[in-house]
Amino acid sequence: MNKTYCAAPWHGLHINPFGNVKTCCAGDPNILGNLNTQGINEILHGKKLQEIRATLKQGRMHEEYCYNCIQAERYGRSERDWHNSVSEDFDPTSAELDYHRPVLVDVRWNITCNQSCNYCGDKCSSKWATLKGIPFKSQVRPYYQQVHNYLEQYQNWMREVALVGGEPLLLPENERLLDIIPDDITVTVITNLSMDLSKNKVFKKLENRSHVGWSLSFDNINERYEYVRYGGKWDQLEHNIQKLRSLFNQGHWGGIHAVYNLYNATCLNEFTDWARSQQLEIQWQSLYQPSYLDPLKHNKQVKQLAINEIEKLLDRTDLTVGERDFFISALNNFNSAEEQDEALKLAQHIHDIETLYHTDKAGYFLQLWPELACALGPL
């Protein structure tokens, strides 16, 4: 098909932890509706989504609703590619405007999480909400039953279900969701994998399935891991990864889902060495926010440290095509980036982390990243 199209408005279902409904997870703007005030059928068959479908039937992306994919595709692939690959036989030219079937499903029940990662926040992690004194209730959402009924009604249409978070292995709602997903459907999981798996009910259901893809969410090792992914213990994660790898010959597969940021910009090779020792590939993702943890947003010294590490990484012969392409693009971005310096905001961030929230880590940044301390000056 030569024209631009996307299967998501007909075949995707994304519900965020606050009940907002979209047909994909490409950014938060332009929500179709909220399940606290509307029914799921009303939203998925409503006029707003029909207008979006009508635009796509004309062979062009909807300027507002598809904005994030339009922006992403200036540099490469987007969320649209994922939906189209799962619904590769979909033909939008013959699809009705009020038609919807959940082929690719991503339901995030709430933000329950056992970690307060340094680049996360209270809208994505209950641990952060607790640290900041923000009330958090983890009980089942009032719309849970109608979502469950909708998915059960169309369970034979589903081809892939993504379990995301908060931390998906800690969401009891996923236990019931897994009960209605046929065994031949692919389940993909983005998890920090940092809990005791022997006691985890969601993991026990997943390990008995035959088509499960695991994306392990972390991007440092040893003490740096425990500093950035606060609440996680490195020994526990390594133990869990060994347990998970035993499933890789039973229809499971997986790798590391890492975020490129200031905390790993000077230790990419160390992280890659460890990943290779575990026979794991790394899927890298750019950091969206906060800006002061983006290596591109700092002074020449910091940028040069990051460039040196990337160049050393690109000299390796064991990178995957995806890993190499990501860092070739990152290197190009460094070479064309405007001069910026977020050192003051970073200093405030480190101060807050070490004196307000993760107080047992006071002084650790300077110990663990001395090269950055030199480049950034007094923090």
N, C-alpha and C positions, 0 to 999 in steps of 0.2 A: 504494500500500500504506500503510495507516494506522499499522500497528504499526512499532516500531523494528526495523530489521534492518541487517545488514552483510554484504557479500559476501566480505570478507577471509578469514574462516576456511575458506571453500570455494575461493576463487579467488585468494588472495594468498600470496606467498612472500617473506619477508624473512630474510636471513642476514647477521648482523653480522660484523665482521672477526675475531671470535674463535670463529666457528662456531656461535654461538647462533641458534636458529631461532624465528621468530615468523611470523605471517601478515600483519603490517604493521609499520611502523617507529614507531608511536606510543609512544615511551618504551622504556626498557630492562627494567623489571620483568616478572615473570611469563613467563619464557622457557619455551617448550614442550620444548626439549631441545637437546643440543649434538652437533654432527656429529663431534666427536673421539671420542665414546663411543657414539653411536647412528647408525643409518642414517636417511636422509632419509624413506624410506617408513614406517619405524617411527614417526617423529615425527609425520608429517602424517596418519597414519591411526590414531594412538594414542588411548587413553581420555581423556587430558587435553583434547585438541582436540575429541573427540566430546562431552564435557560442555559445552564452550563453545558448540558448534553447537546442542546441544539447548536451551540457554538462549535463544539467538537465535531458534530456531524457535518459541518461546513468545511472541515479540514484545518481548523486553526484552534489554538489554545485560548481559553478564556482569560482575558487580560488580568482580571483581579484574582479569581479563584486559583488560577494556575501560575501566579506570579513567581512563586519560589522555584518551580521547575523551569520557567522561562529564564530566570536568573542563573540557575545552576547549569543550564545547557549552553551558556556562553563559554563555559570552561570544560564541559565534558558531559557525563551522564547525569541523570536525575532520577527522582522517585518514579517517574513515568515509565522508565525502562523496566523497573521491577514489576510493576503491575501488568505491563504488556507481555512480559516474558511468562508470567503465570497464566495469563489469558491469551496465549498466542493464537488461538483460533477465533478470537473475537472479531466481529465485523461491525463497527459502529454505524455504517451506512444503513444497515437493516434493523438496528436496535431501536425500540420504541423509547419515547422521551420519558415515560413514567415507569420504565422497567428497571428493576434492581434485583440482583442475586449476589449473596456474599461469597465470592470466590477467594479473595485474599482478605483475611480478617486480622485486625489488630485492635484488641480491646484492653485498655489499661484501667483496671478497676479502681485503684487508688495509689497513693504515693508511699505506701509502706516500704521502708528500706532500712537495712541495718548498718549503712555507711553514711558518713557525711563527707563526701569527697570535696577536696579543696576548690574545685571549679564547678560544683553543683550548688543547689540552693533549696530554700524551704518550699518552693513550688513543685519540686521533683523528689524530695526526700523527707520522709517523716522524721528521720534522725536529725536533719537540719532544723525542721520545724520545732522539735523538742528543745534543741540547743538554744533556739532563739525565743523560746517561750510562747510559741504560736500554737494555739489549740489544734489538735489533730484527732480526728475520729476515723478509725479503720473499719467501722462496721460496714456491712453490705449496703450498697447504694439502693435507694428505693426503686430504681429502674432496673435492677439486676434481673428480675424475673422476666420482664418483657424482652430484654436483650437475649436472655437464654432461650426463650420461646421462639424468637425470630431465627436464631441460629439453628436450633433444633429442627424447625420447620424446613430449613433449606440446607441441612447438613450434607446432603448428597451433592450440593453444588460446590462446597468448599474444597479448595486444592491446597491452600497454605494458610496456616494460622500462626501469627507471630505473637510470642509471649514476651512482653516488654514490661517496664516497671513504672514507678518504683522498682522493687526487686521482685520479678515474677515468681521466683521460687518461694517467696514468703506470702503470696496472695492465695488464701484458701479458695477464692472464687475460681482460680484456675484448676483446682481439683475437679470441680463439677464440669467446667468447660471441657476438660480432657475426656470426660466420660461420654460426651456426645460427639466427639470428633472421631470419625472412622479411622481405623488403624492405618489405612493406606494413604492418608493425608499427611503432607509434610508439616511438621511443627518446627518453627525456628525460635530459638530462645536467646535473648540478650541478657546475660546474667553476670553478677560479680562473683558468683560461685564461692562465696567466702563463709558459708554457714556449715554446720555439721550435717553432711548429707545423709548420714545413717538415720537421722531423725526427721528428715524432710519428706513430707507426704507428696508434694508436687514432683520432686525428683524421682521418687519411687514409681510414680505413674509414668513418668517420661522414660525411665530406663527400661520399661517393659514394652515400649513402642518400637516400631521398626524403621521410622523415617523421621529422625530428629537432627536438626542442625544447631550447633552450639556456637554462639559468639561470646567469648569471654572478655568481659569489660574491665581491662586494666592496662596500664601503660608504663609501669616502672617495676623494679624488682627490689627485694630485700627491704632495707630501712626506708628507701625512697618510696616504695610501694605503701608502707604503713603510714608514712607522713601524708601522702597525697590521698590515698584511699582510706581515710581514717575510719577505724572500726574493723578493718580487715587485718588478719594476721597472715604473714607470708607463709609460715609453715603449714597452716591450714589450707591455704590456696594451693600450694604445691601438692599436698596430699590429695586434695579434691581433683586436681588435674590428672593425677595418676589413675584415680578411680574412673574418671570420665574417659580417659584414653582406652581403658579396657572395653568400652562400648563401641569403639570405632570399627571393630570388625563385626558388629551386629546391626549394621544399617544406620549407625550414627556417624556424624562427621563434625568437624569444628575447627576453630582457630581463634585468634585473638582479635578483638575489636578495640583498637587503640585510638586515643585522641592525641594528635600532635599539639604540644603546648610547651610553655617555657620550662615546665618541670622535667620534660624528657628531651628537650632540644639539644642538650650537651651530652646525652648518654644513650643515643640511639643504637650505637653498636653494641653496647653492653646488653641492652634489652633484646636486640636481634640475636646475639650470641646465645642468650638463654632460650629464646623461642626455638632456635634451631636445635638446641640440645634436647628439646621436648618434641621435636618434629612438628612444630606448629607454625603455620603461616600467620602473617599479621595483615589485617585489613585496617589501613589508616584512615582517619577522618579528621578534617580540619576542625579547629575550635571556633565555635560561633560566638561565644561570650564566656567570661568577661574579657574585654579587650586587653587588659593589662597582663594577661597570661598568654597573649599571642606574641611569639618571638619577633614577628614583623613590626610590632608596635614599640620597639625599644631602640636604644641608641646604636651607633655604629659598632661599638665594641661587642655588645650583645649579639647583634646581627652577625658579626664576623665569627663569633664562637659557634653560632647555629649553622652558618654556611660551612665552616670547617668540618663540623660533624657530619653534615649531609654529604659533602664531597668524599669524606672517608667512607661513608656508608655506600656511596655509589661506586666505589672502587671494588666492592665485594663482588664475588661471582655467584653467591647463593641467594640473591634476592629474587622474589617472584616478579612477574611482569607488573602486577598491580602495585607492589611495594616500590619498584623502581620508577614507575610512571608517576606515582604520588610525589616522590621526592625530587624528580626532575622538574615537575610543576612547581613544587615548593621553592626550589632553587631559582627558577625563573621569577617567581613572585618576590623573592628577596632582592634580586637584581633590579627590579622595576619599582620597588616600594618607595613611597615618599618618606622623608625623614620625620620620625616621631619619637617620643620618649615618654613612656608610661611609668617611669621609675617611681614617681611619688605615689601613684595609685597602687603600684605593686607593694611599696613599703607599707602602706596602710593595710593592705590585704594581709601581708605577713604578720603585721602587728596584731590585727584582729584575730587571725587564726591562732596565734601562739599565746595570746593573753586573755582572750574572751571565750574561745570555743574549744580548742585542742591544747589546753594549757600544759599537758604533760609533754608537749613537743616544743616548749619554749627554747629558742636558740638553735633548733635543729636545722632550719633552712641554711644558716651560715655554715653549719658543719657538713651538710649533705651536698650543697652546691657552692663550694668556696669559689669556683671559677666565675659564677654569676655575681657573687658578692663583690669580687674585685671589679668586675665590669660595670656593675650598677652603682658602685660607691656606697656610702653609709646608708643603711636601711633602718 
